[in-house]
């Protein structure tokens, strides 16, 4: 630490020519360091290095499988069960306007009739 203070005092009292030489020396060292970094340390690969590493390949997510088999329900058995479980009776959908659901349409999973089917158009983006 005292050597550093002495050196700073030396530079403080030095003539301006010597300071300019010292600044040029520092610029030369910085240039050499930058040259070393650019040659031997690939900076562009740091941002994307993890995605190409085999260690991180295992964390990629596959597409979800399609479920082709499902257990069919019967809405007549499902209504009393849901009333018992949640304490509320499932009521038919109260429609305030005409519905474009055909009369013969039913739920493909539980075979519930049209009166229990609600319009899904409120969830569409168009």
Buried (B, 14 or more C-beta within 10 A) or exposed (E): EEEEEEEEEEEEEEEEEEEEEEEEEEEEEEEEEEEEEEEEEEEEEEEEEEEEEEEEEEEEEEEEEEEEEEEEBEBEEBBEEBEEEEEEEBEEEEEEEEBEBEEEEBEEEBEBEBEBBEEEEEEEEE
